[in-house]
């Protein structure tokens, strides 16, 4: 995409307060996901700020990747 000056950013979020825990159908996994999110999930507005940061960079800056995790999340 570089020849066309199209910038892309891969954002890998950790536990963000979304509907994801409710969509897990395997009960054992769902229980663990819900427990993790109840313990460490951060507001979606925090994630939105990371997206806005990447998008707001000047044309000569390309943010290639953001690994985004709550500070309380171990992995």
C-alpha positions in Angstrom: 0.0 0.0 0.0 3.0 2.3 0.4 3.1 3.3 -3.3 -0.4 4.6 -2.9 0.3 6.4 0.4 -2.3 4.2 2.2 -1.4 3.6 5.8 -2.5 0.6 7.8 -2.3 -0.1 11.5 -2.8 -3.5 13.1 -4.3 -3.0 16.6 -4.3 -6.1 18.9 -6.5 -5.3 21.9 -6.6 -7.1 25.2 -9.6 -7.1 27.5 -11.8 -4.2 26.4 -15.3 -3.8 27.8 -17.3 -5.0 24.9 -20.0 -7.7 24.1 -17.3 -10.3 23.4 -17.8 -12.3 26.7 -21.5 -12.7 25.9 -20.7 -14.1 22.5 -18.6 -17.0 23.7 -20.7 -20.2 23.4 -18.4 -22.8 25.0 -19.4 -22.7 28.6 -16.0 -23.4 30.2 -14.3 -20.9 28.0 -17.1 -18.3 28.5 -16.8 -18.6 32.3 -13.1 -17.9 32.1 -13.5 -15.0 29.6 -16.3 -13.4 31.8 -14.1 -13.7 34.9 -11.1 -12.1 33.1 -13.2 -9.2 31.7 -14.9 -8.6 35.0 -11.5 -8.4 36.7 -9.4 -6.4 34.1 -11.4 -5.0 31.2 -10.9 -1.4 30.4 -13.5 1.0 28.9 -14.0 1.0 25.1 -13.3 4.7 25.2 -9.7 3.9 26.2 -9.4 1.7 23.1 -11.0 4.4 21.0 -8.2 6.8 22.1 -5.6 4.4 20.8 -7.4 4.2 17.5 -7.7 8.0 17.3 -4.0 8.3 18.1 -3.0 6.1 15.2 -5.4 7.9 12.8 -4.3 11.4 13.9 -0.7 11.1 12.9 0.7 13.3 10.2 0.9 12.0 6.7 4.6 11.2 7.0 4.0 8.9 10.0 2.8 5.3 9.8 1.9 3.5 13.0 2.3 -0.1 11.9 1.2 -1.9 15.0 -0.3 -1.3 18.4 -0.4 -4.0 21.1 -3.1 -2.7 23.5 -3.6 -4.3 26.9 -5.0 -3.2 30.3 -2.2 -2.8 32.8 -3.9 -5.4 35.0 -4.0 -8.1 32.2 -1.2 -10.6 32.6 -1.0 -11.8 29.0 
